[in-house]
Amino acid sequence: MLKKLDNEKIISEIKENGYSILENFFDTQDLDFIKKSFLQSLNYIHQSKETDLKKKYYEIKKFNPKLKSHFYDLMPRNINMLKLIHSDPIVSLIKEFFNTEVLFSGRPAIHVHDKENDKLLDAHQETNQIARDIILFWCSLWDTNEQNGGLTIYPGSHKNGYLEHSLEHPTLKEKAWTKNYTHISEEKLKQYKKINLNVKAGSVVLVHSALVHSGYPLKDKEQVRIVITERFNPLDKIPFLKNEDASLKIPYVGIDYNKITE
């Protein structure tokens, strides 16, 4: 793991483009550390001799899809994963970005994308957080590219503030895999350029919450893309600490995020 970051350069990139890529932030040893932890957890569900995390994932998906989803739900509490995400260089950088000494963990998570491509979200911003403005931490355990899929961003879109979101699935009459399928209409996206990022395994993408982003699909049916994420919330623009009737998380819709000033 890198011990020192060029905070001034990274902060400048986030402010200008809405994101910054920390190339090779985690090394092979770091990645093996978390992959081993995930593999051991899957083996607890169903023991086998399989040592490849991707193959083990498909093995468990076939063995018991419900327990596979339990794995997905439990891993954000994995201390090994949190230890990497909450590393001192990352935390210090984000504190400097927001000029604060206090950060809150918004939602550590894993995102698992397989050959079904059924967990991809359309273009959206990082709403439903504790603070109005946050930094999304995004790191894939394998390279992201045309075959493995990855993160799509709309550079500079953060400069126009927060756009109106909808919770209704844009193509299906019924709700998709999540009850809150938050997304921005295609009409509102026409003014922005769209880029599919190719990010090396272990590199970290830091994304401003107002930057529009989405996912692009995995094409190689033998692959699985596991991404670890966190939402770093600063002690700033937190309705929960100013309004006794406010919810901990700011609602996805029904609130003009741009009017939240404290």
N, C-alpha and C positions, 0 to 999 in steps of 0.2 A: 504494500500500500504506500502511496505517496505520502510523505510526511509534511510537505510544504506546498502550498498552492499560491499562484499569482493572483491574490484576491482582487487587486485593482483591475487587472485585465478581465477576469471572469465577471466581476460586477458590471464593468463597462459593457461587456457583450450581452449580458442579460437585459440591461437597461435599453440597449440599442436594438437588439434582435428578438428579445423575449426569451432567449435560452442560451446556454453555453454547454459545450461538451468537454468534460474532463477526461482526456484520453488516457486509457490504461490506469485508471485510478486504483483499481484492484488488480493484483497480480494473480498468477496461476494458483499459487498457494491459497490465497484468499478465496478464489472461486471453488477450489477443491474442498475447502473447509465447509462452505455452505452447501455444496452439492452432496457431500457425504452426510451432512446433517439431514437433508431432505430425503436421501436414499434410505437412511436408517429409519426415518419416520414411516416411509412407505413399506419397508420391510416389517415394521411392527404390525401393519395391517395384514400382510400376508408374506410370510418368510419364503425366500427362494434364493437361488445362487446368482441371480441377475445382479450385476454390478454397474450396469449402464443406467444412469438416471432416466434418460429418455425412454428406454425400453421398459424400465421398471414402471414408469408412469402409465404406459399403455397396458402393461400387465395388470396393474391395479384397476384401471378403468374397465377392463374386461371382467376382472374378478368380482368387483363390487363398486359400481358407479357412485353409490351413495357414500360409501366410506372414502372414496376418492375425493368427494366434495368435502367430507369432514377434514381430510388432510389440507385441503385448500383453506378452510376456515381456521384451522389451528395454527398453521405456519406463521401468520403474522405475530404470534406470541413466542416464536422461536428466539430464544436469547442469542443464539449464534448469529442469526440474521440481524437482529437489532444491534448487536455489537458492531457489525460492519456499517450499517446505515448511519448509526449515531456516532461515527468516528469524530475525533476532535477537529481535524481539518475541515470537515463538512460543516459541523456545528458552528465553528468559529467564523467561517466564511458567511454563512447565512445570518448570523448575528450582526456581522459587519454590514451586510447588504441592507438590513432593516434598521441598523443603528439601535439595537436593543441588546439587553443582557438576558432577556427571558424569551425562550422559545417553547412551544407546545407541540407534542406529537399529535398530528391530526388524524392520520390513518395509515399505519404501516400495513402493507399488503403484499401478496404475491399475485401475479397475473399469469395464468397458464393458457397458452394458445396452442392448440393442436390441429390436426388435419381437418377438423370440423369447422374451424374458423367461426364458431358461433358465439364467441365472447368478445368480439371486436365492437368498439363503440364508434359511432359517427363523430363528426367534429363537435367539440365542446370546450368549455373552459373549466378550470378547477373550482367549482362552486360547492356549496354545502360543507363549508369548512368553519372552523372556530373564528378565524380572522378573515377580513375581506380579502386581503392580499397575502398570498403565501408563496412558498417555493416548493414545487414538485420535484422530488428526487426519483430518478428512473434509471434502472441498471439491469441489463439483460445478462444472463449467465452464459449465453452463446452469442456469436456474431448475429447481427440483424442485417438482412439484405433481401434481395428480390425473392430468393428461395425460402428464407426463414421468416419473412415478414418483419414488421417493426413499427417504429413510431413515425407518424406523419405530423409535420408542423406547418404552420402558416406564419412565416417570419414577419415580425413587425405588427401583427394583429393586436398585440397587447396595448398598443399606443392609442387605440380607440376605446379603451375601457371595456366594461362588461356588456355583452350583447344579450338580447332576450333569448331564453332557452325554453324548450318544450320538453315535457316528459312523455309525450306520445311517440311511439315508435314511428319513424318516417315512412316505413314500407309495409308494416304489418298492422292488421286491424286489432290484434290482441297484443298484450305486453310481451316483450322479449324476455330473455333470461333474467333480467333485473327488473324490479318493480319501478325503479326510477331511471328510465332510459333518457337521461338528459342529453340534449343535443341542440345544435343551431341549424336553422333552416338553410338549404342550399342557396336560396336567394340572397341571404346575408353574407355568404361566403365568396360571392363572385368577385369582390374587389381585392381578394387576397391571393397571393401566389401560394401554391401547395408543393411541399417537398417531402419525399420519403427519405428519412435519414438512414444511412448505413453506419451502424455503430458497432465497434469491436467489443467483444465480450470483456466485461470488467470496466469498460468506460462508463462514466456517469453523465447523464444528461440532467441539468438543472433547468427547470422551466418555470417562468413566472405564471402565476395562476390565470392571468388575463390572456395569455397566449392561446390561441385556438389550436387544438391538436386532436389527433385521432389515431387509429391503428390501421396498418395495411396488412393484408392476409398472407398467411404462410402457404407456400405452394408445394414444398417437398413433403409428401405424405408420411415420410419416415421420421420427420423432425417434430420437436416440441420446443416452444419458446417459453421459458420461464423468466419472468421479470420481477425484480423486487422493487418496491416503491415506498415512499413516505411522503407525507405532506407536512412541511415545517411551517408552523403558525407563529408569527411574532406577537408580542404583547402590544398590539396596535389595531385599532378599528375592530374591536371585539364587542358586539352588541350584548353578549351574555353578561359582561361585567359592567354594563352601563344601564341596562334596561331589565328590571326584575321580571318582566314577562317574556323576555327573549329566550329562545331555545339555545342549547349549547352550540348546535350547528346552524348556521344561517341557511334558511330553506333554499332549495334549488330554484323555485319560481315564486312569483308573487311579490318579490322585493327588488327594488332598483339598487343593485350593488353599488352603482356609481354615487349614490347619495349617502352611503354609509361613511361617515367621517370620523366616528369615534365609537 
